[in-house]
């Protein structure tokens, strides 16, 4: 068997999207936003949710129209050809091979602070667990991801409501207010790049669109359900973090909130929720990335052995991806990398990929409303890139490597034809 099975229904697809999108940033970013802009924090989350909406709609339109394991790269290829497909594919690979090990390291830090021990060993253990789950048959792995998603959502809803009940009725630490002048509008705008990363994940989720049984009908429902649930959790968490007295503990606000009321058990609760969140996130994200690698192999851009399927799963793609993640964690362990550098390099690639998807819809739009949404997405992407700053060496290297691969492959094809 060389074709992926269509096993995703609305509920299973929703579960996978939730696991991909909800990350550890949900427990960290609300506190950091309060630290930076205080009373304007909650409003900034509302603004960011609005700014992320065009990209979300773009993925629904293109994913329903061009479902397949290539995800964004497939969308870009439909609009701009093979070279664009290769650049987008390697841009996403360049993001996930750094970003997902960084998420595993974050889980390792939570586990280490909760139970003691080496954060890097915990990170490697989490990645091994991700591989074990995803090496099950595609049907079983889908069910496990769905079950894990509902456990995760239950944990997060309980944590959010419990935290809300603890701070409700207490003196408000920061008043929720609207910007009243240009200076305050600028403050909100400057934290948008940081908050925006809570809304990433759709670019990886785009790679599972081809596994929906009825993508035109089920994909939009699954994406809307996951988006609305994610935004609702973000807003509740942001509201709680703004109301509470965090005692300066902005990097783990919910640990501070619960510790203030129930003591050290708060750290254990938040630690368990965080580790579950990160594990679920990595399981679903690795599922999506393995499909993209499978697509590259199918197009004969990656080694052909990565195209083999066992029990409906691209086994060799999964094993290869996890092996690369292991190497990145070990390189960090010996001091050659740092989690901040990993997240920074991955983050700029994710923003570029969102821009790619908007550019694809500009050309592929079938109605003027679709083109307007695409242009809005491009404008948001450009603004975030400008605000974020940072170097462009990493994406430029990826684009150069992609172009060289394209030229080599094109030369091989031309020679074969002759």
N, C-alpha and C positions, 0 to 999 in steps of 0.2 A: 504494500500500500504506500502510495506517494502523495496522497492528497489528505489534507486535514479534515477531520470529521466535523460535521455541523451539529454540535451538541448543545449550543447555548440557546436557552429560552429567555424570556423577559427576566425572570427571577434570578436565574443563574448569571445572566449577563450583568444585571444590576449589582449582584454580589461581587463579581470580578471588578467592575468599575469602582465600586466603593473601596475595595481593598487597594486598588491601584492609586486612587486619588488621596485617600486619607493617610497622612503620614505623621511622623513624630512632630512635625512643625505645628500641628494642631495643639499640642500641649506646651509649646515653647513660644510661638509667635504672639499670642495674645498678651503675654506678660512683657515681651520686648517692645511691643507697640505702645503699651501704657508707659513704659519707661521713657520712650522717645517723645511722645506727644500728649500724654496725660488725658485731659478731658476730651480730646478729639479722637481718641483711639477707636471707639465703637463706630463712629461715622466713617472713619477711614476703611474699616472692614466692609461697610455697606458700599462705599465707592469702589473698592477693589472687586467686589462681587459683580457690580454693574460692568466694570471694565473687562472682566473675564468672560462675560456672557457672549459677546460676539465670537470669540474663539470657540466656545462651547457649541454654538449654533453652526459654525463652520464645520466642525467635526461631525455633527449630525448630518448635515447636508452631504458632505463628501463621503462619509462612511456608509451612508445608506445607498449612495449612487455608485460607489466603487469599493465594495467590500473586498477585503483580502488581507493576507498576512503582512503585506508590505506597509500598511498603514499610511502615514504621511508621505512616505517615499512613493507609494502607488499614486496618491493624489497628485504629487508633483510631476511624476512621469506622465500622467494623463495630460497635464498642461504643457510641460516643457521638455519632455523627452528623456532618453536614457541617462545622459550625463546628470541631469537634475535628480533623477532617481538615485543614482549612486552617491551623489553628494549628500542628499537628504538622509539616506540610509546610514552612511558613515558618520554624519553629524549626530544622529540619534545614538548610534553605537558609542561614539565618543563621549556622549553625555552619560549613558547608563553604566559604562564600564568604570566610571569614576563616581557617579552619583549613588548607585545602588550599594557599592561597598561602603560608602560614607554613611548610608542609612543603617547598614549592618553594624558599623562601628558605633553609631548612636545607640542602637539597641544594646551593644556591648557595654557602653558607659552606664546605661540605666541598670543593666543586670549587675554590673560591678558595684555600683553605689547601693543597690538593694541587697545583694547577697554577699558582696566581697569577691575577691578573685580578679583574674586578668580580664580586662575588657576585650582584648584582642582574641583570647580563647573563646569568650562568649560570642563574639562576632562570627568567628569561624564555625562555631556550633550552630548558630542561627542559620548560616548559609547552608550547612550540611542538612539541616532540617527542611529548608526550602527545597533542596534537591530531592530529598526523600519523598516529599509530598508530590512534587511535579513529575516524578518518574512513575507514579501510578498510572493506570490506564486513564485515557482522557476522560472517560465517564466518571471514574472514581475521583480523579483529581478535581474535576469540576464540582462534584458533590462536596468534597472536603473544603474547597475554596468557598463554596456557598455557605456551608456550615460555619466555617471560620469567620466569614463576613458577618453573619447574624450574631455570633458571639461577640465580635468586635463592636458592632453597633450597640448591642445591649450594654456592654461595658461602658462605652462612651456616653450613652444616654444616661445611665445610672450616675456616672461621674459628673456629667453636666448638671443633672437635676439635683444631685446631692450637694454639689458646690453652690448651686443657686439657692437651695434651701438654707445653707449655712450663712450666706451673706445677705439674704433678703431680710429686711427689717433692721439691719445694722447700719450704723452711720456710713454714708457713702464716701469712699476714699477719693474718688475722682468723679466729678459731675459729668454726665453726658451732655455735650453741648455741640451746637452747629458752628462752623467757622463764621466769624463776624467781619473779617477783613482779609485783604490779600495775603498778609503775612501768615495767617492761620491756614488759608487755602494752600499756600506753598508748603507749610509743615506737613499737611496731609499728603500732598503730592510726593514729597521726598521719602515717605515711608512705603509708598505703593510698591516699589520694586521688591522690598523685603516681604510684604504680605502676599504679593502675587504668587510666590512659590508655593503657597498653600493651595493654589488653584491649578498647579501643574499635575500632570498624570494622564491627561486626555491624549497626549501625543504617544504614550506607550499603549494606552487602551485602544487607540486606533488600529493596532496590529491584530486585535482579536475580532474585528468586524466580520471577517470571512467565515467565522465559526458559528455565527447566528443562523438558526434554522430559517428564519424569515427576516433578513436584515432590514428590508424596507419598512416592515411593520414593527418588529420587536426592538430594533436598535434605538430608535428615537425614544421609545417609552423607557427602556433601560437607562439611557443616558439622562433623561429628564429626572427620573426617580433618584438616581445616584447624585445628580447635581443638587437637587432641592434638599436632599437629606444632608449632604456635605455642607451646603451653605447654612442650613438651619443650625447644625452643630457648631460651625465657626462662629455664628452670631451669638449663640448662647454662651460659648466659651469666652468670646470677646467681652460680652456684657458682664459676666461674672468677674473676669480679671480686672475690669475697670472699676467695679464697685468695691472690691475687696482691698483690705490693707495687706499688701504682699510682704511687708517688712523688708523691702529691698531685694526679695528673692524673685527677680523678674524672669530668670531663665527656667524656673520650674514653679510657676505660679500656683498650680493646683496642689502640689505638695505642700506649699506654704499655707494655703487656705485650709486644707484638711488637717494639717498638723496643728494649726491654731485651735482646732476644735476637738480632735480625737487623738492627738499625740502622735507617737512614732508609727502607729498603724497606717497613718496617711501616706508615709513614704512607701510602705509595702504595697498599698493599694495602687498608688499612681505608678509604681515601678512595674507591677504586674500588667496593668492596663497598657503601659507604654511598650513593654516587650511584646505583648500580644498584637498591638497595633503595628509595630514594625515588622513582625514576622508575617502578618497577613499582607501587609503592603509589599514585602519582598516576594512572597509567593505569587501574588497576582502579577506584579511587574515582571518577574522572571518568565512567567507564562507568556506575556506579551512580547518580550524581547526575543524569546526562543522562536516565536513565529516570524519575527522579522529576519532573524538569521536564516531560518528555513527558507524564507522568500529569496534572500540573497543567494543561497545555494541553488535554489531552483532556477534562478536567472544565470547561474554559472559565474557569479561574481565571487562568492565564497566557495571553499572546497566542497565538492559534490557529496562527500560522505555526510555532511551536515543535513542533507536532504532526506535521509532515511527516517522512516517512522516505525515505531514499535508500540503496539497497543494504542495507536492514534497519536502518540507523542513523539516529537522530534528529539529522541533520546540523546543523540550525539551533540545536537545543538545545546540542549540543557546542560549536559556534562561539561562541554567546552566553556559555556558562559560562566558556570559556577567556578570552574578552575581559574578563569581569569579573575573573578571576584576574589578568590582565595589569594592570588598573587598580589593584588592591590592591597588587601588587608595586611599581608605579611610585609610588604614594602613600607606600609605605614608603621607597622610594629617595630621595624628596625630603624626608623627615623628618616626614611627617604621621602616620605610624603607627609601630609598633614590634612586633617579633615576639613579645615577651612579652605585649603587650596583645592581639594577634591570638589567641594560644594560650589566654589566660585567658578571653576572651569566647567562643571556640569551645568550650572545654572545659566551661563551665557549661551550654551548650545541649545538649551530648552527654549529660551526666548527666540532664538533664531529660527528654530523649527516651527514655532507658532507663526512667525512671519512667513515662512515657506507655505504653510497651509493657507494663509490669507492670500498670498500671491497666486496660489493655485486656483482658488475660487474666483479671483478677479477675472481669470481667463475662462474658467469653466462655468461661470454663472449662466443660468438659463433664464433668470428673471432679473429685473433691475433691482429688486429688493435684496437678492443674493449678492449682487455687486456692491451695494451700499454697505451691507454687513462686512464684506471682505475688506473694503476700504477703511471702515472703522477699525477692524482688527489690525490692519497695517499701521494705522495711525497710533494705536495703543502700543503696538510692538515697538515702533520707532521711538516713542516717548520713553518707554521703559529702558530701552537700550541706552539712550542718551543719559537718563538719570543714573543708571547703574554704573556707567563708565567702565573702566577696566580694559585690559588688553584684548587684542584680536588675534594674537599669534596662534593660539590653539585652534580656533575654527579655520583660520587661514591654512594651517598645516593640514587639517583634515580635508579642506577643499582641494588643496594641491595634490594630496595623495589620491583622492577620489578621481581627479582629472587624469592622473597618470594611469590609474587602473582602467579608466574608460578608454584611454588611448591604446593601452596594451590589449585590452579585450577587443576593441574595434579592429586593431591590426591583425589579431588572431582570426577574427571572423572573416576579414577581407582576404587573408591568405587562404583560408579554407575554401572560400568561394572561388578564388582563382585556381 
